[in-house]
Amino acid sequence: MEKTFDLADIEALERFYRVNFITKLCGINNANLIGTTDENGTSNLAIFNSVTHIGANPPFMGFIQRPLTVPRQTYDNIKRSRFFTINQVNNSFFKKAHQTSAKYEKGVSEFEACQLTEQKVDDFPVPFVQESFVKIGLSFEEEHLIKCNQNILVIGKIQKVIISENLIDEDGSILLEKANTTGVAGLNTYFEISQIGKMKFARP
Amino acid sequence: MEKTFDLADIEALERFYRVNFITKLCGINNANLIGTTDENGTSNLAIFNSVTHIGANPPFMGFIQRPLTVPRQTYDNIKRSRFFTINQVNNSFFKKAHQTSAKYEKGVSEFEACQLTEQKVDDFPVPFVQESFVKIGLSFEEEHLIKCNQNILVIGKIQKVIISENLIDEDGSILLEKANTTGVAGLNTYFEISQIGKMKFARP
């Protein structure tokens, strides 16, 4: 049996009920950890469910940053240092990744607090997450203030990709099921994935 | 064994290999069908892998539209009519949903061409996909031209949600595994999902 919610019905929902409901309407996304470094050299790590492909050539990725009404260490660090890393979460450490969403004080590294391992690669100025199988280093490219709710779309240019060699298929595809990539819905529900089809380029 | 790709290595990849590689770096996303109607009343339906939660209160969702260097019926229809629908793809019809990515001429409805069913709800001016279990009707809210590659972030305000009643959990969460929600990576690889954890709000 289908139920219809109009905007007025949605606005009348209890606050936490509404968050659970609305945040899952877009379905599943990948869980990703964004790594940054603050002005004192302290690493920061935060889980995001909004990382999106922006372009392949040149290669860009983006994510949605919540409003700056409270301190946002990830955003502040990116704007200051101009670099960040995106690290795909996998099923072996999704609970540690979720724990990065706790409000740790500035000066505390979530790598230490959540028992994840910093990985430095070449001279890239921001740490990657060693436990991740797919890690991307980016430089800040541009940002857009979303007028309707003061969120920010942050876009980075891919400068470096570190990936386990056995996770790249012959055609360049990253084998996400083999990587045990973790999906996430809303703020709290995690999923494993199983491939059900690889389709050809569609023609009418 | 880990392999590192620098930007120059990525730029040197063969074109299709690079697309397969870069589009899967953000991991898995939900497959969603966006429905619109053109100025002659012909319905349009197109699959997107970039639908993102923008805000819960007021409720907003967005997606990334590729550049307007070729005709983009979804975008043109949204800008003209100011309304669109987002319909979660599920495993029972993901192949039909993929087929909407073929280049059908203007005047051809992908609903008919791909054997999906239009569903009108109340007086909402754009059709939903009957086969979908989670359907959202939105009004155009704002857009942002992404300077680095001319993509566009399109944001809509949620006006209506149509959902199977048995897919809403006690706390408002949508039960995505029960809904057989389909994940997608890049342009061609589809996944089913299995819940592995529902976590509590994290505290330090």
Boltz contact constraints between the chains, C-beta under 6 A:
constraints:
  - contact:
      token1: [A, 1]
      token2: [B, 165]
      max_distance: 6.0
  - contact:
      token1: [A, 2]
      token2: [B, 162]
      max_distance: 6.0
  - contact:
      token1: [A, 2]
      token2: [B, 164]
      max_distance: 6.0
  - contact:
      token1: [A, 3]
      token2: [B, 165]
      max_distance: 6.0
  - contact:
      token1: [A, 4]
      token2: [B, 162]
      max_distance: 6.0
  - contact:
      token1: [A, 5]
      token2: [B, 161]
      max_distance: 6.0
  - contact:
      token1: [A, 6]
      token2: [B, 160]
      max_distance: 6.0
  - contact:
      token1: [A, 7]
      token2: [B, 159]
      max_distance: 6.0
  - contact:
      token1: [A, 10]
      token2: [B, 59]
      max_distance: 6.0
  - contact:
      token1: [A, 17]
      token2: [B, 172]
      max_distance: 6.0
  - contact:
      token1: [A, 19]
      token2: [B, 56]
      max_distance: 6.0
  - contact:
      token1: [A, 20]
      token2: [B, 171]
      max_distance: 6.0
  - contact:
      token1: [A, 20]
      token2: [B, 172]
      max_distance: 6.0
  - contact:
      token1: [A, 20]
      token2: [B, 173]
      max_distance: 6.0
  - contact:
      token1: [A, 21]
      token2: [B, 172]
      max_distance: 6.0
  - contact:
      token1: [A, 22]
      token2: [B, 56]
      max_distance: 6.0
  - contact:
      token1: [A, 22]
      token2: [B, 59]
      max_distance: 6.0
  - contact:
      token1: [A, 23]
      token2: [B, 53]
      max_distance: 6.0
  - contact:
      token1: [A, 23]
      token2: [B, 56]
      max_distance: 6.0
  - contact:
      token1: [A, 24]
      token2: [B, 173]
      max_distance: 6.0
  - contact:
      token1: [A, 24]
      token2: [B, 174]
      max_distance: 6.0
  - contact:
      token1: [A, 25]
      token2: [B, 136]
      max_distance: 6.0
  - contact:
      token1: [A, 26]
      token2: [B, 30]
      max_distance: 6.0
  - contact:
      token1: [A, 26]
      token2: [B, 51]
      max_distance: 6.0
  - contact:
      token1: [A, 26]
      token2: [B, 52]
      max_distance: 6.0
  - contact:
      token1: [A, 26]
      token2: [B, 53]
      max_distance: 6.0
  - contact:
      token1: [A, 26]
      token2: [B, 61]
      max_distance: 6.0
  - contact:
      token1: [A, 27]
      token2: [B, 30]
      max_distance: 6.0
  - contact:
      token1: [A, 27]
      token2: [B, 88]
      max_distance: 6.0
  - contact:
      token1: [A, 27]
      token2: [B, 181]
      max_distance: 6.0
  - contact:
      token1: [A, 28]
      token2: [B, 30]
      max_distance: 6.0
  - contact:
      token1: [A, 28]
      token2: [B, 183]
      max_distance: 6.0
  - contact:
      token1: [A, 28]
      token2: [B, 193]
      max_distance: 6.0
  - contact:
      token1: [A, 29]
      token2: [B, 29]
      max_distance: 6.0
  - contact:
      token1: [A, 30]
      token2: [B, 26]
      max_distance: 6.0
  - contact:
      token1: [A, 30]
      token2: [B, 27]
      max_distance: 6.0
  - contact:
      token1: [A, 30]
      token2: [B, 28]
      max_distance: 6.0
  - contact:
      token1: [A, 50]
      token2: [B, 52]
      max_distance: 6.0
  - contact:
      token1: [A, 51]
      token2: [B, 26]
      max_distance: 6.0
  - contact:
      token1: [A, 52]
      token2: [B, 26]
      max_distance: 6.0
  - contact:
      token1: [A, 52]
      token2: [B, 50]
      max_distance: 6.0
  - contact:
      token1: [A, 52]
      token2: [B, 52]
      max_distance: 6.0
  - contact:
      token1: [A, 53]
      token2: [B, 23]
      max_distance: 6.0
  - contact:
      token1: [A, 53]
      token2: [B, 26]
      max_distance: 6.0
  - contact:
      token1: [A, 55]
      token2: [B, 149]
      max_distance: 6.0
  - contact:
      token1: [A, 56]
      token2: [B, 18]
      max_distance: 6.0
  - contact:
      token1: [A, 56]
      token2: [B, 19]
      max_distance: 6.0
  - contact:
      token1: [A, 56]
      token2: [B, 22]
      max_distance: 6.0
  - contact:
      token1: [A, 56]
      token2: [B, 23]
      max_distance: 6.0
  - contact:
      token1: [A, 59]
      token2: [B, 10]
      max_distance: 6.0
  - contact:
      token1: [A, 59]
      token2: [B, 22]
      max_distance: 6.0
  - contact:
      token1: [A, 60]
      token2: [B, 148]
      max_distance: 6.0
  - contact:
      token1: [A, 61]
      token2: [B, 26]
      max_distance: 6.0
  - contact:
      token1: [A, 88]
      token2: [B, 27]
      max_distance: 6.0
  - contact:
      token1: [A, 98]
      token2: [B, 199]
      max_distance: 6.0
  - contact:
      token1: [A, 98]
      token2: [B, 202]
      max_distance: 6.0
  - contact:
      token1: [A, 99]
      token2: [B, 202]
      max_distance: 6.0
  - contact:
      token1: [A, 101]
      token2: [B, 202]
      max_distance: 6.0
  - contact:
      token1: [A, 102]
      token2: [B, 202]
      max_distance: 6.0
  - contact:
      token1: [A, 102]
      token2: [B, 203]
      max_distance: 6.0
  - contact:
      token1: [A, 102]
      token2: [B, 204]
      max_distance: 6.0
  - contact:
      token1: [A, 104]
      token2: [B, 204]
      max_distance: 6.0
  - contact:
      token1: [A, 136]
      token2: [B, 25]
      max_distance: 6.0
  - contact:
      token1: [A, 141]
      token2: [B, 148]
      max_distance: 6.0
  - contact:
      token1: [A, 142]
      token2: [B, 147]
      max_distance: 6.0
  - contact:
      token1: [A, 142]
      token2: [B, 148]
      max_distance: 6.0
  - contact:
      token1: [A, 144]
      token2: [B, 144]
      max_distance: 6.0
  - contact:
      token1: [A, 147]
      token2: [B, 142]
      max_distance: 6.0
  - contact:
      token1: [A, 148]
      token2: [B, 60]
      max_distance: 6.0
  - contact:
      token1: [A, 148]
      token2: [B, 141]
      max_distance: 6.0
  - contact:
      token1: [A, 148]
      token2: [B, 142]
      max_distance: 6.0
  - contact:
      token1: [A, 149]
      token2: [B, 55]
      max_distance: 6.0
  - contact:
      token1: [A, 153]
      token2: [B, 153]
      max_distance: 6.0
  - contact:
      token1: [A, 159]
      token2: [B, 7]
      max_distance: 6.0
  - contact:
      token1: [A, 160]
      token2: [B, 6]
      max_distance: 6.0
  - contact:
      token1: [A, 161]
      token2: [B, 5]
      max_distance: 6.0
  - contact:
      token1: [A, 162]
      token2: [B, 2]
      max_distance: 6.0
  - contact:
      token1: [A, 162]
      token2: [B, 4]
      max_distance: 6.0
  - contact:
      token1: [A, 164]
      token2: [B, 2]
      max_distance: 6.0
  - contact:
      token1: [A, 165]
      token2: [B, 1]
      max_distance: 6.0
  - contact:
      token1: [A, 165]
      token2: [B, 3]
      max_distance: 6.0
  - contact:
      token1: [A, 171]
      token2: [B, 20]
      max_distance: 6.0
  - contact:
      token1: [A, 172]
      token2: [B, 17]
      max_distance: 6.0
  - contact:
      token1: [A, 172]
      token2: [B, 20]
      max_distance: 6.0
  - contact:
      token1: [A, 172]
      token2: [B, 21]
      max_distance: 6.0
  - contact:
      token1: [A, 173]
      token2: [B, 20]
      max_distance: 6.0
  - contact:
      token1: [A, 173]
      token2: [B, 24]
      max_distance: 6.0
  - contact:
      token1: [A, 174]
      token2: [B, 24]
      max_distance: 6.0
  - contact:
      token1: [A, 176]
      token2: [B, 28]
      max_distance: 6.0
  - contact:
      token1: [A, 176]
      token2: [B, 185]
      max_distance: 6.0
  - contact:
      token1: [A, 181]
      token2: [B, 27]
      max_distance: 6.0
  - contact:
      token1: [A, 183]
      token2: [B, 28]
      max_distance: 6.0
  - contact:
      token1: [A, 183]
      token2: [B, 193]
      max_distance: 6.0
  - contact:
      token1: [A, 185]
      token2: [B, 176]
      max_distance: 6.0
  - contact:
      token1: [A, 188]
      token2: [B, 198]
      max_distance: 6.0
  - contact:
      token1: [A, 188]
      token2: [B, 199]
      max_distance: 6.0
  - contact:
      token1: [A, 189]
      token2: [B, 198]
      max_distance: 6.0
  - contact:
      token1: [A, 190]
      token2: [B, 196]
      max_distance: 6.0
  - contact:
      token1: [A, 190]
      token2: [B, 197]
      max_distance: 6.0
  - contact:
      token1: [A, 191]
      token2: [B, 193]
      max_distance: 6.0
  - contact:
      token1: [A, 191]
      token2: [B, 195]
      max_distance: 6.0
  - contact:
      token1: [A, 192]
      token2: [B, 194]
      max_distance: 6.0
  - contact:
      token1: [A, 192]
      token2: [B, 196]
      max_distance: 6.0
  - contact:
      token1: [A, 193]
      token2: [B, 28]
      max_distance: 6.0
  - contact:
      token1: [A, 193]
      token2: [B, 183]
      max_distance: 6.0
  - contact:
      token1: [A, 193]
      token2: [B, 191]
      max_distance: 6.0
  - contact:
      token1: [A, 193]
      token2: [B, 193]
      max_distance: 6.0
  - contact:
      token1: [A, 194]
      token2: [B, 192]
      max_distance: 6.0
  - contact:
      token1: [A, 195]
      token2: [B, 191]
      max_distance: 6.0
  - contact:
      token1: [A, 196]
      token2: [B, 190]
      max_distance: 6.0
  - contact:
      token1: [A, 196]
      token2: [B, 192]
      max_distance: 6.0
  - contact:
      token1: [A, 197]
      token2: [B, 190]
      max_distance: 6.0
  - contact:
      token1: [A, 198]
      token2: [B, 188]
      max_distance: 6.0
  - contact:
      token1: [A, 198]
      token2: [B, 189]
      max_distance: 6.0
  - contact:
      token1: [A, 199]
      token2: [B, 98]
      max_distance: 6.0
  - contact:
      token1: [A, 199]
      token2: [B, 188]
      max_distance: 6.0
  - contact:
      token1: [A, 202]
      token2: [B, 98]
      max_distance: 6.0
  - contact:
      token1: [A, 202]
      token2: [B, 99]
      max_distance: 6.0
  - contact:
      token1: [A, 202]
      token2: [B, 101]
      max_distance: 6.0
  - contact:
      token1: [A, 202]
      token2: [B, 102]
      max_distance: 6.0
  - contact:
      token1: [A, 203]
      token2: [B, 102]
      max_distance: 6.0
  - contact:
      token1: [A, 204]
      token2: [B, 102]
      max_distance: 6.0
  - contact:
      token1: [A, 204]
      token2: [B, 104]
      max_distance: 6.0
